[in-house]
Amino acid sequence: MRLDKYIADQTPHSRQQVRALLRRGRVTVDGVVARDPAQHIQPEQVVKLAGEVIREIGLQYWMVHKPAGYVSATKDREHAVVSSLIPMEIPDLHVAGRLDRDVTGLVILTNDGAWSHRLTSPRHDCAKRYRVTTLEPIPDAAVEAFANGILLHNENQTTKPAKLEIHSQHQATLWLTEGRFHQVKRMFISQGCKVVALHRDRIGEIELDIAEGESRKLTATEIASVP
């Protein structure tokens, strides 16, 4: 791997910042000052930045409070991406449980594919909690309809049972254990309600507790809560 990419992958610095550090002689490889960003690094070599050994990142698990307008992706040519809210570059990072661009709330990013599969697969019944605001009043009958499952337009299988708690004519909390395309919006449309605001604040035992636009690493307890 190139030296500049290796350092950028393991630290909060961008490739451009790494090259500046190399020019300033702040990087050593096996005790020798390194200035060439294209220098090839072997796994057994010791790379230091400002005298500190750079250690491989390993498995990473991050919570992000997604603002509206951000795309649940790590790359997009037109829109801001949720991965840009994490203060470091992480190889093979992906989003575990996407949200539409206009939806806010909890997004989890990781480079642990097996763990994210357990978090998002409908077979594992990991409930996601949503705060919903609608344009039209929510009918009381929606509670039973959601619990029984709904056959959405252009689908041949009903949704899994979902728990709906109505707080007022236009506000409710919904728990889902699956994530079909635009599922929350489509379920409410089936009850004659257009969703005008949607916010996810919990996935399984992991609850959103940071301000909009912020991010943090998941705790060991939160990581272990995914069976």
Helices and strands as residue ranges (DSSP letters): H 3-10, H 15-23, E 27-29, E 32-33, E 47-49, E 52-53, E 61-66, G 82-85, E 94-96, E 104-110, H 113-120, G 122-124, E 128-134, H 141-148, E 163-168, E 171-176, H 183-189, E 195-203, E 206-207, E 215-217, H 220-224
